[in-house]
Every structure is written in C-alpha cells, then in structure tokens.
C-alpha cells in the first residue's frame, strides 16, 4: 500500500500544481477556460480526498480501501472522457489529465489485483 500512497501523492501534487498554473495564467482565456476552472478545481479537491482514503486504507481500514477502489476507478473513467472530448479542454490540460490518469491507472491495477491487498 505504500506504493499506492506514493502514486496518489503524485496525483495530488500534479493536481495542485495545475491549480497553481490556472491561477498564474487566469488572464489567458485560451489556456484557462471556464471548463478548466471547474474541472481543475474539482480534480484538486478530489485528489486530496483520494489521498486521505489511501492513507486510511494503508493503516488497515478496509472500508476506506473499498472506497478507494471505487473513487479511483470513477476518476480514471472521468479522465478518459475528458481526454476524449473534442474541443472542450485545451491540450495542456488534457496532457495533465493524462498524467493523472496514468498515476490512477497504476493505483487501480495495484488495489484491484486478484491477490488480496493488505492495507
């Protein structure tokens, strides 16, 4: 589970850095659209909640592990949809979402392996 916490920490770090980039470039309407503001803020908040779930699951809380499995799978699907939507988000944001998606994919694979995960 230590790997899972590290991967989700990376996901949270990327998400929070994206939020900082959105603030820095807020006056450039081509880089930071309303959709980017909404999605970026939601992802940053969700990444912190996901990190909380991962830490609790790593400490042995089985309910948090179940929640972590659900949340990471849902977020991964949402990221795939964001990347696939034509024209809604700028390329830089889709690339950032791709990085987040790769981190979450590794988490989903690790916590859903056939072999029982031990928190």
N, C-alpha and C positions, 0 to 999 in steps of 0.2 A: 504493500500500500504506500510505501514511501515514494515509489516512482509516480504513483497516481497523484499524490500531493504535489510533487515537483512539477508534473505536467500541468496540473490545474493552476499552480502558482505562475507558471509561464503564460498560460491563457489569461489569467487575471492581469499580469504585468502588461501584456500586449494590449489588452482591452483598455487599461487605464492610460497607457501611453497614447492610444488612439484618441481617447477623450482629451488629453492634453493637446494633441495635434489639432483636433477640432476647434479647441479654444483659440489656439495660435492663429489658425487660418480661417477664423469665423467670418472675416470680411470678404473672402473669396467664394462667391456663390457657386462657382463651378466645382470647387473642391468640397465644400461643406454645404450640402443641400438640407432641406428640412428632413428628408428621409434619413440622411446620415446622422443628423442630430438625434432623431428619435431612436433609430436602431443602435447607434453608438452608445447612447446613454443607457438603454435597456441592457445591452451586452455587458457594459462595465459593471452595472449593478448585479446582473445575473452571475457574472464571473466571481464576484465576492461571495455571493450566496453559495455558489458551487464549491468554492474553496472552503467555506465553513462546513459544508456537508462532507467534503473529503477529509478534513481534519477530524471531524467527529467519527466518521467511518473508520479511519485509521486507528482511532482509540478504542475500537471494538463495538461501536453502536451499529447493530445490524439494521435497524430502521433507517439510519442515515445512509447506509450502503445501498439499500433498496431505492431510496430517494435519489441518491447519486446516480444510480443506473438509469432511472427514468429521466432525470434532468439532463444528463449528458447526451442521451440518445435524442431527446427532443431538440436540444440546442444544435446538435450535429445536423439533424434534418433541416432545421431553420436556416442554418448556414448554407447548406446545399441549395436551398430555394433562393436565398439572397444572391448567391453567385450566379445562379441560372437565370434570374430575372433580367431581361434585356432593358438597358437604359435607365433603370431606377436609381442605381448607385454608381458613383464614379469608380474608375478602375482601381485607384489606390485603396479604396475601401473594400472592394471585392478581394484584392490581394491580401489585405489584413484579415478579412474574414476567412480566407483560405488558410492562412497560418493558424488562426484559431481553430479552424476545422480539423487540421492535421493533428494539433495537440489533443483535441477532444476525441478524434478517431482512435488515437493511441490509448486514451483513457477507456473508451468504450470497449475496445478489444481486451484490455487487461482486466477490467472488472466484470466482464461477461464470459470469460473463458469457462470451458466445461469444468475444469478443475476448480474446486471450491476456493473462493477468495477468502483469505484470512485477514481480517482487519488488523 
